[in-house]
Amino acid sequence: MADITMPQLGETVTEGTITKWFKQVGDQVKEDEVLFEVSTDKVDSEVPSPAAGFLAEILVQEGDTVDVGTKLAVITSDAPSGGNGQAATAEPSPDAQPEPEPEEAEAQQEDRAEATPAPEPAAPEPAAPEAAGDGGGDAGGKVLSPVVRKLLAEHALDPAQIPGTGQGGRITRADVLAFIDKGATPGQPAARAQPAAQPAAQPAAQPATQPQPAPTRVAAAASVAATGDDEVIPFSNIRRRTAEHMIRSQATSAHVLTAAEVDFENVDKVRRAAKDEFKAKEGFSLTYLPFVGRAVIDALAEFPKLNASVGEDQLIVHRRIHLGIAVDLNFDGLLVPVIHDAQDKRLRAIAREVSDLAARARSKKLGVDDLANGTFTITNPGPFGTFITAPVINQPQVAILSTDGVKKRPVVVELPDGSDSIAIHPVGMLALSFDHRANDGAYASAFLAKTKEILETRDWAEEL
């Protein structure tokens, strides 16, 4: 017997919404066969079964939001009694019409704010949810996904009042949340808009053992009241989760910053010579980041205590390097997808993965594994021309490196005859935040010096 639990879908994700079960109770399931689909504020992903057997129980229904680690289902080696088990859980009846999911994949990509529970196909919907977009997923000519329909029903909103920004004017979940966050009320209720008491009956259709968790609030340092000239922007779920994660990291780790100035002339000569051929072949530009990533990987081989996590009164040093790359989601939040087993990958392979992970992060196409098990993180504010950045450690890791802006500056160079001269080279900062509980300044600084040495002296043309 195997218990299926809600997976961890990123370091700052604490809950997920079951949007679809691909198997019914009693169905046979193969190992690694897609079992269910889960949606969070950061990623939508199909989750494979960790074991082979028969689906004996489904404990969390479609549309329910539960914490990471919650038991979702049970797989047994023997088929459950009662044939295919259609009546073993609260599954849809044979003649019940399943909720349509028009353009659901596109909706998941466009809704960047947070994941909201989808409706339960099996539960009898109250009048307001049915009128808010049931029956083919269309309301007033607007196509609505199950997630949007349920959100409209819960807040007694008329879809005709909400402008859609999705493809063809479709209302996305982000559109509904923005409407709610502005403090909008149902206004002129249409026939479909029911009194507030109707949506209040919705929780009765939810399993009593899975209450909806209250959203985490970002506390203000002092009481502040908005004036008529202020714009009030409620924190999105991803903003709240990021705040929670960063505050916990600051409270947990003894943050220390050390930085080194790096002469990127050695790297830049190779970039300039290879940029046209590289872009024509790979389809994207060759930036400084893959060079930094490759140097960090080799430096961690000599300083492995920075490729580590803090456990219970112990330092857990990881033999494999799973390199996290922080990705900005168009100023709406951050994700840290992971290049797994980076120690086995050279420069071109790292560049490909950085480009691929960033593109999929921004289009919400990352899977569960793409965000899991990072051991060291790089954040890259350099394209914005930053001078030096003190990043917050990505728990439970012990270090994070910031690659800041690279700019041309005058530097002193030694000529072949031993004399000095002034040259113009591209120069930038590498800033390392490390956990002083795990390592001392000398060790962290030696790692940074090794990274600098690799960048300045390696034969990058041979590497590329």
Secondary structure, DSSP 8 states (H G I E B T S, - for coil): -EEEE----STT--EEEEEEESS-TT-EE-TTSEEEEEE-SS-EEEEE-SS-EEEEEE-S-TT-EEETT-EEEEEESS--SSTT-TTSSS---TTS-----TTHHHHHHH--S-------SSS---HHHHHTT-TTTEETTEE--HHHHHHHHHTT--GGGS---SGGG---HHHHHHHHHTT----S--TT---THHHHTGGGGS-TTS----------SS-----TT-------HHHHHHHHHHHHHHHHS-EEEEEEEEE-HHHHHHHHHHHHHHHHHHSS---SHHHHHHHHHHHHHH-GGGSEEE-SSSEEE-SS--EEE-EE-TTS-EE--EETTGGG--HHHHHHHHHHHHHHHHTT---TGGGS---EEEE--GGGT-S-------TTBSEEEEEEEEEEEEEEEE-TTS-EEEEEEEEEEEEEEEETTT--HHHHHHHHHHHHHHHHHS-HHHH-
